[in-house]
Amino acid sequence: MGQTEVVSDASSDNRNAQIAATGDGLIGAWDGLVSGHRRILVREKRGGTWLRTEIVDSEPVGENSIQSLCVDSAGNPHLVWLSKVGEKFRITYVSRIAGIWSRPVVVNNDQPGGENCEEVSIQLSPEDRPWIIWQSGNGNRYSIQAATPDSQTGLFVIDRLNTDVLNYNLYPVLLFTPEPTVLWYSASNADFVLVGKRFRGAWEIFPIENLDNLPVSRCLPALIRAPKGNLAGFWFDELDAADRVFVGLQESETRGSGVPLDNEADSSFGSICATAAGDRMVATWTSEQQGVGQQIIAAVGDAPPFELHIVSGSDSAGYCGAPKVAGNVRKAAVIWNSLAGEGGDGRVYCREISF
C-alpha cells in the first residue's frame, strides 16, 4: 500500500469526498469552505503528483454539496452536486473536456418545490453519454428519476421510473447491461423488494434473476456490477453477536446468499462503497474497535474471503467520514474525510492499494 496523502490544500471543513481512476492517475473531488463559502473542488493526480486544486462551481452562496464523480474514456471528469437555486436545492452538472470546464448546468429546474433530491449519482455509457439518477420526494413518497442530454438540443430530459407515487423508492444504482439500467429498492407492503428498469428507446422492466436470497428487506445491500458482469451486493449484518461485512453474488448456486467478506469481526458502521477494478472487486467502509478507534477498511478480491487492508491510521487525524473507492486493473484508491464537526481536522485523505 502507498502512503496516506493529504489531498485538500485550498479549503477547510471538507466533506463528501469522491474519487475516480483515470488511465494513469486519479481525480478527487469534494466540497469545502473557501472564504466562508462551501465550494466544489477538484484535484487531479497525474504522474504521481497532485496538480493544482480547481474550484468548479459558479455559485459561491449555493451551499454546494458534491454527490458523484466519474471519468470518461479520455479521462475527463464529470461531476454532479446539489446547489441551492432560489429556495430549492437542485442538481448541477459540469464536465471538463480537453482541459476546459463547461458552464455548470442545472439538471432539474422543474423539480416540484417540495421535493428533496437525494442519492444523486452520475455514470457514463460506453459511448461517454452522461446519465444521472436520483431519488426525490418527501415523507413516504419517494420516486426514482433519470436524466440524460437530448441528442439534438443538449438539454437534459428527465424520466420518472416508478409508476407508484405513494411509496418509498430508495437508493438507486445505475449500471449498463449494456443498456442504461437502474436498480432500486421499492417498498412493498411491510418489506422492500429490488426492482429495475432499463432503457431501450423507452424504459421497460428489467428482469432480475438469481438474487432471491439477497437480504433486501433487512439490509438494503449496496450493489455493483462485478467484473464477470453479474451483480454483487455488499452489506453489514450480525454473525455470532459480531458485526460483519457480507457479500452476495448473482449466480445460480447461491442466488445472492451472503457470506462474510472478511475473516475478522469488528464494529462496522456507516455505508459501504464498492467497485470493480480489473478482475477484482474492492469494497471500503468505516470500522471501530475498542482500543483502536475508527479506521477505514478496504477489502480486495474476486471471491470471499477478500484480502483486508487498514487504509487509515494515526496519519489521518480524527473522525473518518464515509470512504469512497475507485480502481483500474493495476490499483485502487480510497478517499475519505476527517470530519471537523466530529472532532477531525477537516482534511481530505487518499491512499492507493496496488495489485
C-alpha positions as CSV (number, residue, x, y, z in Angstrom):
1,M,0.0,0.0,0.0
2,G,1.1,3.5,-0.7
3,Q,1.4,6.3,1.9
4,T,-1.6,8.3,3.1
5,E,-1.7,11.6,1.2
6,V,-3.4,14.8,2.2
7,V,-5.4,15.9,-0.9
8,S,-7.1,19.1,0.2
9,D,-4.9,22.1,0.2
10,A,-7.2,25.1,-0.6
11,S,-10.2,24.6,1.7
12,S,-11.3,23.7,5.2
13,D,-14.1,21.7,6.8
14,N,-14.2,19.4,3.8
15,R,-16.9,16.8,3.2
16,N,-18.3,14.3,0.7
17,A,-15.0,13.3,-0.9
18,Q,-15.4,11.4,-4.2
19,I,-12.7,9.7,-6.4
20,A,-12.3,8.3,-9.9
21,A,-9.4,6.5,-11.6
22,T,-8.0,7.6,-14.9
23,G,-5.7,5.6,-17.1
24,D,-2.6,6.9,-15.3
25,G,-3.8,8.8,-12.3
26,L,-6.7,9.8,-10.1
27,I,-9.2,12.6,-9.8
28,G,-10.6,13.6,-6.4
29,A,-13.5,16.0,-5.7
30,W,-15.2,17.3,-2.5
31,D,-17.0,20.3,-1.1
32,G,-15.1,22.5,1.3
33,L,-15.1,26.0,2.8
34,V,-13.2,28.7,0.8
35,S,-13.5,32.3,2.2
36,G,-16.5,31.2,4.2
37,H,-18.5,29.6,1.3
38,R,-18.9,25.9,0.5
39,R,-17.4,25.3,-2.9
40,I,-16.9,22.3,-5.2
41,L,-13.2,21.5,-5.5
42,V,-11.4,19.1,-7.9
43,R,-7.8,17.9,-7.8
44,E,-6.1,15.6,-10.2
45,K,-3.1,13.3,-9.6
46,R,-1.0,12.7,-12.7
47,G,2.4,11.1,-13.0
48,G,2.5,10.6,-9.2
49,T,1.9,14.3,-8.5
50,W,-1.2,16.1,-7.3
51,L,-1.9,19.1,-9.5
52,R,-3.4,22.5,-8.6
53,T,-6.8,22.4,-6.9
54,E,-9.6,23.9,-9.0
55,I,-13.0,25.4,-8.0
56,V,-15.6,24.3,-10.5
57,D,-18.9,25.7,-9.2
58,S,-20.2,29.1,-10.2
59,E,-22.4,29.8,-7.2
60,P,-20.4,30.6,-4.0
61,V,-23.5,31.1,-2.0
62,G,-25.2,27.9,-3.3
63,E,-24.5,25.8,-0.2
64,N,-23.0,23.3,-2.6
65,S,-22.7,19.6,-1.7
66,I,-21.0,17.2,-4.1
67,Q,-22.8,13.9,-4.9
68,S,-20.9,12.0,-7.5
69,L,-17.9,11.9,-9.9
70,C,-16.9,9.8,-12.9
71,V,-14.5,10.0,-15.8
72,D,-15.0,9.3,-19.5
73,S,-12.8,7.2,-21.8
74,A,-10.4,10.1,-22.3
75,G,-10.0,10.7,-18.6
76,N,-12.2,13.8,-18.5
77,P,-14.1,14.3,-15.2
78,H,-17.9,14.7,-15.0
79,L,-19.5,15.8,-11.7
80,V,-22.9,16.4,-10.1
81,W,-23.7,18.2,-6.9
82,L,-26.6,19.8,-5.1
83,S,-26.8,23.6,-5.1
84,K,-29.4,26.0,-3.8
85,V,-31.3,27.7,-6.7
86,G,-33.5,30.3,-5.1
87,E,-35.0,28.4,-2.1
88,K,-34.7,25.0,-3.7
89,F,-31.8,22.5,-3.9
90,R,-31.2,21.4,-7.5
91,I,-28.8,19.1,-9.3
92,T,-25.9,20.8,-11.1
93,Y,-23.8,19.0,-13.7
94,V,-20.3,20.0,-15.1
95,S,-17.6,18.4,-17.1
96,R,-14.1,19.1,-18.3
97,I,-13.3,18.4,-21.9
98,A,-9.8,19.0,-23.4
99,G,-8.8,20.9,-20.3
100,I,-11.8,23.3,-20.4
101,W,-14.5,23.2,-17.8
102,S,-18.1,23.5,-19.1
103,R,-20.5,26.0,-17.7
104,P,-22.4,24.4,-14.8
105,V,-25.9,23.3,-15.9
106,V,-28.9,22.9,-13.6
107,V,-30.4,19.5,-14.5
108,N,-33.8,19.6,-12.8
109,N,-35.0,23.2,-12.6
110,D,-38.6,21.9,-12.9
111,Q,-38.5,19.6,-9.9
112,P,-41.6,20.2,-7.7
113,G,-40.7,22.7,-5.0
114,G,-41.5,20.4,-2.0
115,E,-39.3,17.5,-3.2
116,N,-35.8,16.8,-1.9
117,C,-33.2,15.4,-4.2
118,E,-31.0,12.7,-2.7
119,E,-28.7,9.8,-3.6
120,V,-27.6,11.6,-6.8
121,S,-25.1,9.8,-9.0
122,I,-23.7,10.0,-12.5
123,Q,-22.3,7.3,-14.8
124,L,-21.3,7.4,-18.4
125,S,-22.4,5.0,-21.1
126,P,-19.9,3.1,-23.2
127,E,-20.3,6.0,-25.7
128,D,-19.5,8.5,-22.9
129,R,-23.0,9.8,-22.7
130,P,-23.8,11.1,-19.2
131,W,-26.7,9.5,-17.2
132,I,-27.8,11.0,-13.9
133,I,-30.1,9.3,-11.4
134,W,-31.6,10.3,-8.1
135,Q,-34.4,9.8,-5.6
136,S,-36.8,12.7,-4.9
137,G,-39.7,13.3,-2.7
138,N,-40.6,13.8,0.9
139,G,-42.3,11.9,3.8
140,N,-43.0,8.4,2.5
141,R,-43.4,9.4,-1.1
142,Y,-40.1,9.0,-3.0
143,S,-39.6,8.5,-6.7
144,I,-36.7,7.4,-8.8
145,Q,-35.7,9.7,-11.7
146,A,-33.2,9.5,-14.5
147,A,-31.8,12.2,-16.9
148,T,-29.6,12.3,-19.9
149,P,-29.0,15.1,-22.5
150,D,-31.2,15.2,-25.6
151,S,-29.1,14.3,-28.7
152,Q,-30.4,17.4,-30.6
153,T,-30.7,20.2,-28.0
154,G,-28.3,19.0,-25.4
155,L,-30.9,19.8,-22.7
156,F,-31.4,17.1,-20.0
157,V,-34.5,15.0,-20.5
158,I,-35.9,13.6,-17.2
159,D,-37.9,10.4,-16.8
160,R,-39.7,9.2,-13.6
161,L,-39.1,5.5,-13.5
162,N,-41.6,4.3,-10.9
163,T,-45.3,4.2,-11.5
164,D,-46.5,4.3,-7.9
165,V,-46.5,7.7,-6.1
166,L,-47.3,6.7,-2.6
167,N,-44.4,4.6,-1.8
168,Y,-40.7,4.6,-0.8
169,N,-38.4,4.1,-3.7
170,L,-34.8,4.4,-2.5
171,Y,-31.1,4.0,-3.2
172,P,-31.0,3.9,-7.0
173,V,-27.9,2.5,-8.7
174,L,-27.1,2.9,-12.4
175,L,-25.5,0.1,-14.5
176,F,-25.0,-0.7,-18.2
177,T,-26.2,-4.1,-19.3
178,P,-25.2,-2.8,-21.9
179,E,-28.3,-0.6,-21.9
180,P,-28.7,2.0,-19.1
181,T,-30.3,0.1,-16.3
182,V,-31.4,1.5,-12.9
183,L,-32.0,-0.7,-9.9
184,W,-33.6,0.4,-6.7
185,Y,-35.4,-0.7,-3.6
186,S,-39.2,-0.3,-3.6
187,A,-41.5,-0.7,-0.6
188,S,-44.0,-3.5,-1.0
189,N,-46.4,-3.8,2.0
190,A,-44.0,-4.1,5.0
191,D,-41.0,-5.1,3.0
192,F,-38.7,-3.8,0.3
193,V,-38.1,-5.5,-3.0
194,L,-35.3,-5.0,-5.5
195,V,-36.7,-3.7,-8.9
196,G,-35.2,-2.4,-12.1
197,K,-35.8,-0.7,-15.4
198,R,-33.6,-0.5,-18.5
199,F,-33.7,2.0,-21.4
200,R,-34.2,0.6,-24.9
201,G,-35.6,3.7,-26.5
202,A,-38.1,3.7,-23.7
203,W,-38.0,2.5,-20.2
204,E,-39.0,-1.2,-19.6
205,I,-38.9,-3.7,-16.8
206,F,-35.5,-5.2,-16.2
207,P,-35.8,-8.8,-15.0
208,I,-33.6,-9.6,-12.0
209,E,-32.7,-13.3,-11.7
210,N,-30.6,-15.4,-9.3
211,L,-30.8,-12.9,-6.4
212,D,-33.7,-14.4,-4.4
213,N,-31.5,-14.8,-1.3
214,L,-30.2,-11.3,-1.2
215,P,-31.4,-9.9,2.2
216,V,-33.2,-6.9,0.6
217,S,-35.7,-6.0,3.3
218,R,-33.3,-6.3,6.2
219,C,-30.1,-4.8,4.8
220,L,-30.6,-2.9,1.6
221,P,-27.2,-4.0,0.1
222,A,-25.0,-1.7,-1.9
223,L,-25.0,-3.1,-5.5
224,I,-22.3,-3.0,-8.1
225,R,-21.7,-4.8,-11.4
226,A,-18.9,-7.3,-10.7
227,P,-16.0,-8.0,-13.2
228,K,-17.8,-11.0,-14.6
229,G,-20.9,-9.0,-15.4
230,N,-23.1,-10.3,-12.7
231,L,-24.4,-8.2,-9.8
232,A,-22.8,-8.2,-6.3
233,G,-24.3,-6.9,-3.1
234,F,-22.4,-5.7,0.0
235,W,-24.0,-5.2,3.4
236,F,-23.5,-5.1,7.2
237,D,-25.1,-7.8,9.3
238,E,-24.5,-9.7,12.5
239,L,-22.9,-13.1,12.9
240,D,-22.3,-14.8,16.2
241,A,-23.0,-11.5,18.0
242,A,-20.4,-9.6,16.0
243,D,-20.7,-7.1,13.2
244,R,-19.5,-8.4,9.8
245,V,-19.4,-7.4,6.2
246,F,-21.2,-9.7,3.8
247,V,-21.1,-10.1,0.0
248,G,-23.7,-11.9,-2.1
249,L,-23.2,-12.7,-5.8
250,Q,-25.8,-13.1,-8.6
251,E,-25.3,-16.7,-9.5
252,S,-27.4,-19.8,-9.8
253,E,-25.7,-21.6,-6.9
254,T,-26.0,-19.0,-4.1
255,R,-28.6,-16.6,-5.7
256,G,-27.2,-13.7,-3.7
257,S,-26.9,-15.5,-0.3
258,G,-24.4,-13.7,1.8
259,V,-21.0,-15.0,3.0
260,P,-18.6,-13.0,5.2
261,L,-16.3,-10.9,3.1
262,D,-13.7,-10.8,5.9
263,N,-12.3,-13.2,8.5
264,E,-12.4,-10.7,11.3
265,A,-15.2,-9.4,13.5
266,D,-15.4,-5.7,14.0
267,S,-17.9,-2.9,14.7
268,S,-18.7,-1.6,11.2
269,F,-21.0,1.3,10.6
270,G,-21.9,4.0,8.0
271,S,-22.1,2.9,4.4
272,I,-20.2,0.5,2.1
273,C,-18.8,1.7,-1.2
274,A,-17.6,-0.9,-3.7
275,T,-16.4,-1.0,-7.3
276,A,-15.0,-3.4,-9.9
277,A,-11.3,-2.9,-10.6
278,G,-9.9,-5.1,-13.3
279,D,-10.8,-8.7,-12.4
280,R,-11.2,-7.8,-8.7
281,M,-13.8,-6.2,-6.5
282,V,-12.9,-3.6,-3.9
283,A,-15.1,-2.5,-1.0
284,T,-14.4,0.0,1.7
285,W,-16.2,1.0,4.9
286,T,-15.6,2.5,8.4
287,S,-14.8,0.3,11.3
288,E,-14.5,0.9,15.0
289,Q,-12.9,-1.4,17.5
290,Q,-12.4,-1.0,21.2
291,G,-8.9,0.3,22.0
292,V,-8.2,1.0,18.3
293,G,-10.8,3.7,17.4
294,Q,-12.1,4.4,13.9
295,Q,-10.4,3.0,10.8
296,I,-11.1,2.9,7.1
297,I,-11.0,-0.7,5.9
298,A,-10.6,-1.8,2.3
299,A,-11.2,-5.4,1.1
300,V,-9.9,-6.7,-2.3
301,G,-10.7,-9.9,-4.0
302,D,-12.6,-11.8,-6.7
303,A,-14.3,-14.1,-4.2
304,P,-14.6,-14.2,-0.4
305,P,-12.7,-14.1,1.8
306,F,-11.2,-10.9,0.5
307,E,-7.8,-9.5,1.4
308,L,-8.2,-6.8,4.1
309,H,-6.2,-3.6,4.3
310,I,-6.3,-1.0,7.1
311,V,-6.3,2.2,5.0
312,S,-6.4,4.9,7.6
313,G,-4.4,5.2,10.9
314,S,-2.7,7.8,13.0
315,D,-1.7,9.6,9.9
316,S,-5.3,10.8,9.2
317,A,-6.5,12.6,12.3
318,G,-9.9,12.2,13.8
319,Y,-13.3,11.0,12.7
320,C,-13.2,9.2,9.4
321,G,-16.1,10.1,7.1
322,A,-17.7,7.7,4.6
323,P,-15.0,6.5,2.3
324,K,-15.2,6.1,-1.5
325,V,-13.2,3.9,-3.7
326,A,-12.2,3.7,-7.4
327,G,-9.8,1.5,-9.3
328,N,-8.5,0.0,-12.5
329,V,-6.6,-3.1,-13.5
330,R,-3.5,-2.1,-11.5
331,K,-4.6,-0.4,-8.4
332,A,-7.4,1.0,-6.3
333,A,-7.6,4.3,-4.3
334,V,-9.6,5.1,-1.3
335,I,-10.6,8.7,-0.4
336,W,-12.2,10.0,2.8
337,N,-12.7,13.0,5.0
338,S,-11.6,13.6,8.6
339,L,-14.8,15.5,9.6
340,A,-14.2,18.6,11.5
341,G,-17.7,18.6,13.0
342,E,-16.9,15.2,14.7
343,G,-13.5,16.2,16.1
344,G,-11.4,15.6,13.0
345,D,-9.1,18.0,11.2
346,G,-11.4,18.6,8.2
347,R,-8.9,17.4,5.6
348,V,-9.4,15.0,2.6
349,Y,-7.1,12.0,2.6
350,C,-6.3,9.4,-0.1
351,R,-4.4,6.1,-0.1
352,E,-3.6,3.8,-3.0
353,I,-3.6,0.0,-3.0
354,S,-1.5,-1.7,-5.7
355,F,-2.5,-5.2,-7.0
